[in-house]
């Protein structure tokens, strides 16, 4: 009751007085705000390149304004539909398979009572996250090599999987799960460690099985963080990892590996088509924002306190 009264009294003060009373906190908050404005918002000034025929020699305002010309060119490109399809499918399948794996691993590890084995398992699961993407792709190429590769040795075959379009999405998603699933369980493990042990004891007394304890205690406690992670994952739904696709792409698997991120790199860096690549990247970002808002609206219906947009 006293805490409620003090909270009401605090909010009854004018904003200026509250800022003066807590100026140290506002001063600390000022640093990330300034950095965000400098590195996130000011660069948005360059978005207008997508609507100009940008020439470096003429500068931003010296370049001709062409409106939606570059967007129209992208939509009329022969590979536009293929790139959109590959980007959406690769992102969707990655989210579909990689999102539940850390949750399942966290629930399994939470049941382990032998602490040394638990710590060792966590370390083994975390380790791939600290390996660079280039090294990961090199390892994948070695594992999938048609001559002496681990997978071919186990299968007794000599298939070059990286030249198979049908295998690219599986390779990309499986390697992503192996690299990031262990790191993703950290937040879930921290949440599970804060659950009151008396809940488990009461459930055991009532005769609840292990599965019932997980279903009625662990999962409800994880629900909010699960929805938050889903929203954050949806925020990067269209941002397929450029480095991995670029390093694993071959001429024979482009039917499923040709994505927007690689196309933007090729047009902007290799071909120096700055306006065109900016337009394609801007379109990709716009679609990403729409998907993020849609997922957040869906999440807000699931839980009233998990809407962050």
VOLUM-316933 format. One record per residue (C-alpha): residue number from 1; x, y, z. Coordinates in steps of 0.5 Angstrom, whole numbers. Example, Ala and Ser with C-alpha at 12.3 -4.5 7.8 and 13.67 -1.06 7.14 Angstrom:
# residues 2
<node><num>1</num><x>25</x><y>-9</y><z>16</z></node>
<node><num>2</num><x>27</x><y>-2</y><z>14</z></node>
# end
This chain:
# residues 309
<node><num>1</num><x>0</x><y>0</y><z>0</z></node>
<node><num>2</num><x>6</x><y>5</y><z>2</z></node>
<node><num>3</num><x>9</x><y>3</y><z>-5</z></node>
<node><num>4</num><x>3</x><y>5</y><z>-9</z></node>
<node><num>5</num><x>2</x><y>11</y><z>-5</z></node>
<node><num>6</num><x>10</x><y>13</y><z>-6</z></node>
<node><num>7</num><x>9</x><y>11</y><z>-14</z></node>
<node><num>8</num><x>3</x><y>16</y><z>-14</z></node>
<node><num>9</num><x>6</x><y>21</y><z>-11</z></node>
<node><num>10</num><x>12</x><y>21</y><z>-16</z></node>
<node><num>11</num><x>8</x><y>21</y><z>-22</z></node>
<node><num>12</num><x>4</x><y>27</y><z>-19</z></node>
<node><num>13</num><x>11</x><y>31</y><z>-20</z></node>
<node><num>14</num><x>12</x><y>35</y><z>-26</z></node>
<node><num>15</num><x>16</x><y>32</y><z>-31</z></node>
<node><num>16</num><x>22</x><y>37</y><z>-30</z></node>
<node><num>17</num><x>22</x><y>36</y><z>-23</z></node>
<node><num>18</num><x>22</x><y>29</y><z>-24</z></node>
<node><num>19</num><x>28</x><y>30</y><z>-29</z></node>
<node><num>20</num><x>32</x><y>34</y><z>-24</z></node>
<node><num>21</num><x>31</x><y>29</y><z>-18</z></node>
<node><num>22</num><x>34</x><y>23</y><z>-23</z></node>
<node><num>23</num><x>38</x><y>27</y><z>-27</z></node>
<node><num>24</num><x>44</x><y>22</y><z>-26</z></node>
<node><num>25</num><x>39</x><y>17</y><z>-30</z></node>
<node><num>26</num><x>37</x><y>21</y><z>-35</z></node>
<node><num>27</num><x>45</x><y>23</y><z>-36</z></node>
<node><num>28</num><x>46</x><y>16</y><z>-37</z></node>
<node><num>29</num><x>40</x><y>15</y><z>-42</z></node>
<node><num>30</num><x>43</x><y>21</y><z>-46</z></node>
<node><num>31</num><x>49</x><y>17</y><z>-49</z></node>
<node><num>32</num><x>45</x><y>11</y><z>-52</z></node>
<node><num>33</num><x>40</x><y>16</y><z>-55</z></node>
<node><num>34</num><x>45</x><y>20</y><z>-58</z></node>
<node><num>35</num><x>49</x><y>14</y><z>-61</z></node>
<node><num>36</num><x>42</x><y>11</y><z>-64</z></node>
<node><num>37</num><x>41</x><y>18</y><z>-67</z></node>
<node><num>38</num><x>48</x><y>18</y><z>-70</z></node>
<node><num>39</num><x>48</x><y>11</y><z>-73</z></node>
<node><num>40</num><x>41</x><y>9</y><z>-74</z></node>
<node><num>41</num><x>37</x><y>16</y><z>-76</z></node>
<node><num>42</num><x>42</x><y>20</y><z>-79</z></node>
<node><num>43</num><x>44</x><y>15</y><z>-84</z></node>
<node><num>44</num><x>37</x><y>15</y><z>-86</z></node>
<node><num>45</num><x>38</x><y>21</y><z>-90</z></node>
<node><num>46</num><x>41</x><y>17</y><z>-95</z></node>
<node><num>47</num><x>35</x><y>13</y><z>-97</z></node>
<node><num>48</num><x>33</x><y>19</y><z>-102</z></node>
<node><num>49</num><x>39</x><y>15</y><z>-106</z></node>
<node><num>50</num><x>34</x><y>10</y><z>-108</z></node>
<node><num>51</num><x>29</x><y>16</y><z>-112</z></node>
<node><num>52</num><x>35</x><y>19</y><z>-115</z></node>
<node><num>53</num><x>40</x><y>17</y><z>-121</z></node>
<node><num>54</num><x>46</x><y>18</y><z>-116</z></node>
<node><num>55</num><x>53</x><y>19</y><z>-119</z></node>
<node><num>56</num><x>58</x><y>20</y><z>-114</z></node>
<node><num>57</num><x>61</x><y>26</y><z>-118</z></node>
<node><num>58</num><x>55</x><y>30</y><z>-118</z></node>
<node><num>59</num><x>53</x><y>29</y><z>-110</z></node>
<node><num>60</num><x>47</x><y>28</y><z>-107</z></node>
<node><num>61</num><x>43</x><y>34</y><z>-109</z></node>
<node><num>62</num><x>46</x><y>34</y><z>-116</z></node>
<node><num>63</num><x>44</x><y>27</y><z>-118</z></node>
<node><num>64</num><x>37</x><y>27</y><z>-122</z></node>
<node><num>65</num><x>31</x><y>25</y><z>-118</z></node>
<node><num>66</num><x>28</x><y>19</y><z>-122</z></node>
<node><num>67</num><x>22</x><y>17</y><z>-117</z></node>
<node><num>68</num><x>20</x><y>10</y><z>-117</z></node>
<node><num>69</num><x>24</x><y>8</y><z>-123</z></node>
<node><num>70</num><x>29</x><y>3</y><z>-120</z></node>
<node><num>71</num><x>23</x><y>0</y><z>-116</z></node>
<node><num>72</num><x>20</x><y>-1</y><z>-123</z></node>
<node><num>73</num><x>26</x><y>-4</y><z>-126</z></node>
<node><num>74</num><x>27</x><y>-9</y><z>-120</z></node>
<node><num>75</num><x>20</x><y>-11</y><z>-120</z></node>
<node><num>76</num><x>21</x><y>-12</y><z>-128</z></node>
<node><num>77</num><x>27</x><y>-16</y><z>-127</z></node>
<node><num>78</num><x>27</x><y>-23</y><z>-129</z></node>
<node><num>79</num><x>29</x><y>-26</y><z>-122</z></node>
<node><num>80</num><x>25</x><y>-22</y><z>-118</z></node>
<node><num>81</num><x>20</x><y>-27</y><z>-116</z></node>
<node><num>82</num><x>25</x><y>-32</y><z>-115</z></node>
<node><num>83</num><x>29</x><y>-28</y><z>-110</z></node>
<node><num>84</num><x>23</x><y>-26</y><z>-107</z></node>
<node><num>85</num><x>21</x><y>-33</y><z>-106</z></node>
<node><num>86</num><x>27</x><y>-35</y><z>-104</z></node>
<node><num>87</num><x>28</x><y>-30</y><z>-99</z></node>
<node><num>88</num><x>21</x><y>-31</y><z>-96</z></node>
<node><num>89</num><x>22</x><y>-39</y><z>-96</z></node>
<node><num>90</num><x>29</x><y>-39</y><z>-93</z></node>
<node><num>91</num><x>27</x><y>-34</y><z>-87</z></node>
<node><num>92</num><x>20</x><y>-37</y><z>-86</z></node>
<node><num>93</num><x>23</x><y>-44</y><z>-85</z></node>
<node><num>94</num><x>29</x><y>-42</y><z>-81</z></node>
<node><num>95</num><x>24</x><y>-38</y><z>-76</z></node>
<node><num>96</num><x>20</x><y>-45</y><z>-76</z></node>
<node><num>97</num><x>25</x><y>-49</y><z>-75</z></node>
<node><num>98</num><x>30</x><y>-45</y><z>-71</z></node>
<node><num>99</num><x>25</x><y>-42</y><z>-66</z></node>
<node><num>100</num><x>23</x><y>-48</y><z>-62</z></node>
<node><num>101</num><x>30</x><y>-51</y><z>-61</z></node>
<node><num>102</num><x>33</x><y>-47</y><z>-56</z></node>
<node><num>103</num><x>26</x><y>-48</y><z>-52</z></node>
<node><num>104</num><x>26</x><y>-55</y><z>-52</z></node>
<node><num>105</num><x>34</x><y>-55</y><z>-51</z></node>
<node><num>106</num><x>33</x><y>-51</y><z>-45</z></node>
<node><num>107</num><x>27</x><y>-55</y><z>-42</z></node>
<node><num>108</num><x>31</x><y>-61</y><z>-43</z></node>
<node><num>109</num><x>37</x><y>-58</y><z>-39</z></node>
<node><num>110</num><x>33</x><y>-56</y><z>-34</z></node>
<node><num>111</num><x>31</x><y>-63</y><z>-32</z></node>
<node><num>112</num><x>39</x><y>-65</y><z>-31</z></node>
<node><num>113</num><x>41</x><y>-65</y><z>-24</z></node>
<node><num>114</num><x>48</x><y>-67</y><z>-25</z></node>
<node><num>115</num><x>51</x><y>-60</y><z>-25</z></node>
<node><num>116</num><x>58</x><y>-62</y><z>-28</z></node>
<node><num>117</num><x>54</x><y>-66</y><z>-34</z></node>
<node><num>118</num><x>50</x><y>-60</y><z>-35</z></node>
<node><num>119</num><x>55</x><y>-55</y><z>-35</z></node>
<node><num>120</num><x>59</x><y>-59</y><z>-40</z></node>
<node><num>121</num><x>53</x><y>-60</y><z>-45</z></node>
<node><num>122</num><x>52</x><y>-52</y><z>-44</z></node>
<node><num>123</num><x>59</x><y>-51</y><z>-46</z></node>
<node><num>124</num><x>59</x><y>-55</y><z>-52</z></node>
<node><num>125</num><x>52</x><y>-52</y><z>-55</z></node>
<node><num>126</num><x>55</x><y>-45</y><z>-54</z></node>
<node><num>127</num><x>61</x><y>-46</y><z>-57</z></node>
<node><num>128</num><x>59</x><y>-46</y><z>-65</z></node>
<node><num>129</num><x>56</x><y>-39</y><z>-64</z></node>
<node><num>130</num><x>63</x><y>-36</y><z>-63</z></node>
<node><num>131</num><x>66</x><y>-39</y><z>-69</z></node>
<node><num>132</num><x>66</x><y>-34</y><z>-75</z></node>
<node><num>133</num><x>61</x><y>-35</y><z>-81</z></node>
<node><num>134</num><x>67</x><y>-36</y><z>-86</z></node>
<node><num>135</num><x>70</x><y>-42</y><z>-81</z></node>
<node><num>136</num><x>63</x><y>-45</y><z>-81</z></node>
<node><num>137</num><x>62</x><y>-45</y><z>-88</z></node>
<node><num>138</num><x>69</x><y>-48</y><z>-89</z></node>
<node><num>139</num><x>67</x><y>-53</y><z>-84</z></node>
<node><num>140</num><x>60</x><y>-54</y><z>-88</z></node>
<node><num>141</num><x>64</x><y>-55</y><z>-95</z></node>
<node><num>142</num><x>69</x><y>-60</y><z>-92</z></node>
<node><num>143</num><x>63</x><y>-64</y><z>-89</z></node>
<node><num>144</num><x>59</x><y>-64</y><z>-95</z></node>
<node><num>145</num><x>65</x><y>-66</y><z>-100</z></node>
<node><num>146</num><x>64</x><y>-71</y><z>-105</z></node>
<node><num>147</num><x>71</x><y>-74</y><z>-104</z></node>
<node><num>148</num><x>72</x><y>-76</y><z>-97</z></node>
<node><num>149</num><x>67</x><y>-71</y><z>-93</z></node>
<node><num>150</num><x>64</x><y>-74</y><z>-87</z></node>
<node><num>151</num><x>56</x><y>-74</y><z>-89</z></node>
<node><num>152</num><x>58</x><y>-78</y><z>-96</z></node>
<node><num>153</num><x>62</x><y>-83</y><z>-92</z></node>
<node><num>154</num><x>56</x><y>-84</y><z>-87</z></node>
<node><num>155</num><x>52</x><y>-85</y><z>-93</z></node>
<node><num>156</num><x>57</x><y>-89</y><z>-97</z></node>
<node><num>157</num><x>56</x><y>-84</y><z>-103</z></node>
<node><num>158</num><x>59</x><y>-79</y><z>-107</z></node>
<node><num>159</num><x>54</x><y>-73</y><z>-108</z></node>
<node><num>160</num><x>56</x><y>-66</y><z>-108</z></node>
<node><num>161</num><x>50</x><y>-63</y><z>-104</z></node>
<node><num>162</num><x>52</x><y>-56</y><z>-105</z></node>
<node><num>163</num><x>51</x><y>-57</y><z>-112</z></node>
<node><num>164</num><x>44</x><y>-59</y><z>-111</z></node>
<node><num>165</num><x>39</x><y>-54</y><z>-111</z></node>
<node><num>166</num><x>34</x><y>-58</y><z>-107</z></node>
<node><num>167</num><x>39</x><y>-59</y><z>-101</z></node>
<node><num>168</num><x>41</x><y>-52</y><z>-100</z></node>
<node><num>169</num><x>35</x><y>-49</y><z>-95</z></node>
<node><num>170</num><x>36</x><y>-56</y><z>-91</z></node>
<node><num>171</num><x>44</x><y>-54</y><z>-91</z></node>
<node><num>172</num><x>43</x><y>-47</y><z>-89</z></node>
<node><num>173</num><x>38</x><y>-48</y><z>-84</z></node>
<node><num>174</num><x>41</x><y>-54</y><z>-80</z></node>
<node><num>175</num><x>48</x><y>-50</y><z>-80</z></node>
<node><num>176</num><x>44</x><y>-44</y><z>-77</z></node>
<node><num>177</num><x>41</x><y>-49</y><z>-72</z></node>
<node><num>178</num><x>48</x><y>-52</y><z>-70</z></node>
<node><num>179</num><x>51</x><y>-45</y><z>-69</z></node>
<node><num>180</num><x>46</x><y>-41</y><z>-66</z></node>
<node><num>181</num><x>41</x><y>-46</y><z>-62</z></node>
<node><num>182</num><x>46</x><y>-47</y><z>-56</z></node>
<node><num>183</num><x>47</x><y>-39</y><z>-55</z></node>
<node><num>184</num><x>39</x><y>-38</y><z>-56</z></node>
<node><num>185</num><x>38</x><y>-42</y><z>-49</z></node>
<node><num>186</num><x>41</x><y>-37</y><z>-45</z></node>
<node><num>187</num><x>35</x><y>-33</y><z>-44</z></node>
<node><num>188</num><x>31</x><y>-39</y><z>-43</z></node>
<node><num>189</num><x>35</x><y>-42</y><z>-38</z></node>
<node><num>190</num><x>36</x><y>-36</y><z>-34</z></node>
<node><num>191</num><x>28</x><y>-35</y><z>-34</z></node>
<node><num>192</num><x>27</x><y>-43</y><z>-31</z></node>
<node><num>193</num><x>32</x><y>-42</y><z>-26</z></node>
<node><num>194</num><x>28</x><y>-36</y><z>-23</z></node>
<node><num>195</num><x>22</x><y>-41</y><z>-22</z></node>
<node><num>196</num><x>20</x><y>-42</y><z>-15</z></node>
<node><num>197</num><x>22</x><y>-49</y><z>-13</z></node>
<node><num>198</num><x>16</x><y>-50</y><z>-9</z></node>
<node><num>199</num><x>11</x><y>-50</y><z>-15</z></node>
<node><num>200</num><x>15</x><y>-56</y><z>-17</z></node>
<node><num>201</num><x>14</x><y>-59</y><z>-10</z></node>
<node><num>202</num><x>7</x><y>-58</y><z>-10</z></node>
<node><num>203</num><x>6</x><y>-61</y><z>-17</z></node>
<node><num>204</num><x>10</x><y>-67</y><z>-14</z></node>
<node><num>205</num><x>5</x><y>-68</y><z>-8</z></node>
<node><num>206</num><x>-1</x><y>-67</y><z>-13</z></node>
<node><num>207</num><x>2</x><y>-73</y><z>-17</z></node>
<node><num>208</num><x>4</x><y>-69</y><z>-23</z></node>
<node><num>209</num><x>8</x><y>-72</y><z>-28</z></node>
<node><num>210</num><x>15</x><y>-69</y><z>-31</z></node>
<node><num>211</num><x>11</x><y>-68</y><z>-37</z></node>
<node><num>212</num><x>5</x><y>-64</y><z>-33</z></node>
<node><num>213</num><x>10</x><y>-60</y><z>-29</z></node>
<node><num>214</num><x>14</x><y>-58</y><z>-36</z></node>
<node><num>215</num><x>7</x><y>-56</y><z>-39</z></node>
<node><num>216</num><x>4</x><y>-53</y><z>-33</z></node>
<node><num>217</num><x>10</x><y>-49</y><z>-30</z></node>
<node><num>218</num><x>16</x><y>-48</y><z>-34</z></node>
<node><num>219</num><x>12</x><y>-47</y><z>-41</z></node>
<node><num>220</num><x>7</x><y>-41</y><z>-38</z></node>
<node><num>221</num><x>13</x><y>-38</y><z>-34</z></node>
<node><num>222</num><x>17</x><y>-38</y><z>-41</z></node>
<node><num>223</num><x>11</x><y>-35</y><z>-45</z></node>
<node><num>224</num><x>13</x><y>-28</y><z>-45</z></node>
<node><num>225</num><x>20</x><y>-29</y><z>-46</z></node>
<node><num>226</num><x>18</x><y>-33</y><z>-52</z></node>
<node><num>227</num><x>13</x><y>-28</y><z>-55</z></node>
<node><num>228</num><x>19</x><y>-23</y><z>-54</z></node>
<node><num>229</num><x>24</x><y>-27</y><z>-58</z></node>
<node><num>230</num><x>19</x><y>-29</y><z>-63</z></node>
<node><num>231</num><x>18</x><y>-21</y><z>-65</z></node>
<node><num>232</num><x>25</x><y>-20</y><z>-65</z></node>
<node><num>233</num><x>26</x><y>-26</y><z>-69</z></node>
<node><num>234</num><x>21</x><y>-23</y><z>-74</z></node>
<node><num>235</num><x>24</x><y>-17</y><z>-74</z></node>
<node><num>236</num><x>30</x><y>-20</y><z>-78</z></node>
<node><num>237</num><x>25</x><y>-24</y><z>-82</z></node>
<node><num>238</num><x>27</x><y>-22</y><z>-89</z></node>
<node><num>239</num><x>34</x><y>-21</y><z>-87</z></node>
<node><num>240</num><x>37</x><y>-27</y><z>-89</z></node>
<node><num>241</num><x>44</x><y>-28</y><z>-87</z></node>
<node><num>242</num><x>48</x><y>-25</y><z>-93</z></node>
<node><num>243</num><x>55</x><y>-28</y><z>-91</z></node>
<node><num>244</num><x>53</x><y>-35</y><z>-91</z></node>
<node><num>245</num><x>49</x><y>-35</y><z>-97</z></node>
<node><num>246</num><x>54</x><y>-32</y><z>-101</z></node>
<node><num>247</num><x>60</x><y>-37</y><z>-98</z></node>
<node><num>248</num><x>55</x><y>-43</y><z>-100</z></node>
<node><num>249</num><x>52</x><y>-41</y><z>-106</z></node>
<node><num>250</num><x>54</x><y>-44</y><z>-113</z></node>
<node><num>251</num><x>52</x><y>-43</y><z>-120</z></node>
<node><num>252</num><x>48</x><y>-50</y><z>-119</z></node>
<node><num>253</num><x>44</x><y>-48</y><z>-113</z></node>
<node><num>254</num><x>42</x><y>-41</y><z>-115</z></node>
<node><num>255</num><x>35</x><y>-43</y><z>-116</z></node>
<node><num>256</num><x>34</x><y>-44</y><z>-108</z></node>
<node><num>257</num><x>40</x><y>-39</y><z>-106</z></node>
<node><num>258</num><x>39</x><y>-33</y><z>-110</z></node>
<node><num>259</num><x>36</x><y>-28</y><z>-105</z></node>
<node><num>260</num><x>35</x><y>-21</y><z>-104</z></node>
<node><num>261</num><x>41</x><y>-19</y><z>-100</z></node>
<node><num>262</num><x>46</x><y>-22</y><z>-104</z></node>
<node><num>263</num><x>43</x><y>-19</y><z>-110</z></node>
<node><num>264</num><x>44</x><y>-12</y><z>-107</z></node>
<node><num>265</num><x>51</x><y>-14</y><z>-105</z></node>
<node><num>266</num><x>52</x><y>-15</y><z>-113</z></node>
<node><num>267</num><x>49</x><y>-9</y><z>-116</z></node>
<node><num>268</num><x>51</x><y>-4</y><z>-111</z></node>
<node><num>269</num><x>59</x><y>-7</y><z>-109</z></node>
<node><num>270</num><x>60</x><y>-11</y><z>-115</z></node>
<node><num>271</num><x>57</x><y>-7</y><z>-121</z></node>
<node><num>272</num><x>57</x><y>0</y><z>-117</z></node>
<node><num>273</num><x>49</x><y>1</y><z>-118</z></node>
<node><num>274</num><x>48</x><y>5</y><z>-112</z></node>
<node><num>275</num><x>41</x><y>8</y><z>-113</z></node>
<node><num>276</num><x>38</x><y>1</y><z>-116</z></node>
<node><num>277</num><x>41</x><y>-3</y><z>-110</z></node>
<node><num>278</num><x>39</x><y>2</y><z>-105</z></node>
<node><num>279</num><x>32</x><y>2</y><z>-108</z></node>
<node><num>280</num><x>32</x><y>-6</y><z>-107</z></node>
<node><num>281</num><x>35</x><y>-6</y><z>-100</z></node>
<node><num>282</num><x>29</x><y>0</y><z>-98</z></node>
<node><num>283</num><x>24</x><y>-5</y><z>-101</z></node>
<node><num>284</num><x>26</x><y>-11</y><z>-97</z></node>
<node><num>285</num><x>26</x><y>-7</y><z>-91</z></node>
<node><num>286</num><x>19</x><y>-4</y><z>-92</z></node>
<node><num>287</num><x>17</x><y>-11</y><z>-93</z></node>
<node><num>288</num><x>21</x><y>-13</y><z>-86</z></node>
<node><num>289</num><x>17</x><y>-7</y><z>-82</z></node>
<node><num>290</num><x>10</x><y>-10</y><z>-85</z></node>
<node><num>291</num><x>12</x><y>-17</y><z>-82</z></node>
<node><num>292</num><x>14</x><y>-14</y><z>-76</z></node>
<node><num>293</num><x>8</x><y>-10</y><z>-74</z></node>
<node><num>294</num><x>4</x><y>-16</y><z>-76</z></node>
<node><num>295</num><x>7</x><y>-21</y><z>-72</z></node>
<node><num>296</num><x>7</x><y>-16</y><z>-66</z></node>
<node><num>297</num><x>-1</x><y>-15</y><z>-67</z></node>
<node><num>298</num><x>-1</x><y>-23</y><z>-67</z></node>
<node><num>299</num><x>3</x><y>-23</y><z>-61</z></node>
<node><num>300</num><x>-1</x><y>-18</y><z>-57</z></node>
<node><num>301</num><x>-7</x><y>-22</y><z>-58</z></node>
<node><num>302</num><x>-4</x><y>-28</y><z>-55</z></node>
<node><num>303</num><x>-1</x><y>-24</y><z>-49</z></node>
<node><num>304</num><x>-4</x><y>-17</y><z>-47</z></node>
<node><num>305</num><x>3</x><y>-15</y><z>-44</z></node>
<node><num>306</num><x>8</x><y>-17</y><z>-50</z></node>
<node><num>307</num><x>6</x><y>-12</y><z>-55</z></node>
<node><num>308</num><x>13</x><y>-8</y><z>-56</z></node>
<node><num>309</num><x>11</x><y>-3</y><z>-62</z></node>
# end
